[in-house]
Amino acid sequence: MKMRKKRQLVKRKRLNRGRAAQAQAAKSRAAKSRTVGRLRAAADEGELTDMVSDWSGYYRPIKKPVTLRLDADILAWFKKQGRGYQTRINRALRKVMVEGRKS
């Protein structure tokens, strides 16, 4: 009889730990969802570029795959610099975008 109660107690503890982990994961997802929502709203209002400069190390924009036609010499120049040429192209475009909004 004692062994049965002990097993039930252990089982309940395991269930509670699992529920606590699930609750924590749900809170984390909800917080992330709110943050993403705020970033999207700011992007729609044009405030995002100011936030990007303040959050330089924290902000990760949503990436969207596109097909882009570039001049061969421009693409060769970016590729010649090594890995990460797409990131460098993106940074160059973002810089132009930010500077365009300032003027």
C-alpha positions as CSV (number, residue, x, y, z in Angstrom):
1,M,0.0,0.0,0.0
2,K,2.8,2.5,0.9
3,M,4.6,1.7,-2.3
4,R,1.5,2.4,-4.4
5,K,1.1,5.9,-2.7
6,K,4.7,6.6,-3.3
7,R,4.4,5.8,-7.0
8,Q,1.3,8.0,-7.3
9,L,3.2,10.8,-5.6
10,V,6.1,10.5,-8.0
11,K,3.8,10.4,-10.9
12,R,2.0,13.6,-9.8
13,K,5.3,15.4,-9.3
14,R,6.3,14.4,-12.9
15,L,3.0,15.6,-14.3
16,N,3.3,18.9,-12.4
17,R,6.9,19.5,-13.7
18,G,5.6,18.8,-17.2
19,R,2.7,21.2,-16.8
20,A,5.1,23.9,-15.4
21,A,7.4,23.5,-18.4
22,Q,4.4,23.8,-20.7
23,A,3.1,26.9,-19.0
24,Q,6.6,28.5,-19.1
25,A,6.9,27.7,-22.9
26,A,3.4,29.2,-23.5
27,K,4.4,32.4,-21.7
28,S,7.6,32.6,-23.7
29,R,5.7,32.2,-27.0
30,A,3.1,34.8,-26.0
31,A,5.9,37.3,-25.1
32,K,7.6,36.7,-28.4
33,S,4.4,37.1,-30.3
34,R,3.7,40.4,-28.6
35,T,7.2,41.6,-29.5
36,V,6.9,40.6,-33.1
37,G,3.5,42.3,-33.3
38,R,5.0,45.5,-32.0
39,L,7.8,45.3,-34.5
40,R,5.5,44.8,-37.4
41,A,3.3,47.7,-36.3
42,A,6.3,49.9,-36.0
43,A,7.5,48.8,-39.5
44,D,4.0,49.7,-40.9
45,E,4.2,53.2,-39.3
46,G,7.8,53.8,-40.5
47,E,9.3,54.0,-37.0
48,L,11.3,50.8,-37.4
49,T,14.5,52.4,-38.8
50,D,14.8,54.5,-35.6
51,M,14.4,51.3,-33.5
52,V,16.9,49.4,-35.6
53,S,19.6,51.9,-34.8
54,D,18.8,51.7,-31.1
55,W,18.5,47.9,-31.1
56,S,21.4,47.2,-33.4
57,G,22.3,44.0,-31.6
58,Y,18.8,42.8,-30.8
59,Y,16.6,43.3,-33.8
60,R,16.2,40.5,-36.3
61,P,13.8,41.4,-39.1
62,I,11.7,38.8,-40.8
63,K,13.4,37.6,-43.9
64,K,11.5,37.0,-47.1
65,P,12.9,35.0,-50.0
66,V,12.9,37.0,-53.3
67,T,14.3,36.8,-56.8
68,L,16.4,39.8,-57.6
69,R,18.1,40.6,-60.8
70,L,21.5,42.4,-60.3
71,D,24.1,43.4,-62.7
72,A,26.7,40.7,-63.1
73,D,29.6,43.0,-62.0
74,I,27.8,44.1,-58.8
75,L,27.0,40.5,-57.9
76,A,30.6,39.4,-58.7
77,W,32.0,42.2,-56.5
78,F,29.8,41.2,-53.5
79,K,30.6,37.5,-54.0
80,K,34.4,38.2,-54.3
81,Q,34.4,39.4,-50.7
82,G,33.5,35.9,-49.5
83,R,30.7,34.2,-47.7
84,G,27.7,36.3,-46.6
85,Y,27.3,38.3,-49.8
86,Q,23.5,38.2,-49.5
87,T,23.8,39.7,-46.0
88,R,26.1,42.4,-47.3
89,I,23.7,43.2,-50.1
90,N,20.9,43.4,-47.6
91,R,22.9,45.8,-45.4
92,A,23.8,48.0,-48.3
93,L,20.1,48.3,-49.3
94,R,19.1,48.9,-45.7
95,K,21.7,51.7,-45.4
96,V,20.3,53.4,-48.5
97,M,16.7,53.0,-47.2
98,V,17.6,54.6,-43.8
99,E,19.5,57.4,-45.4
100,G,16.6,58.0,-47.8
101,R,14.2,58.4,-44.9
102,K,16.5,60.9,-43.1
103,S,16.5,63.3,-46.0
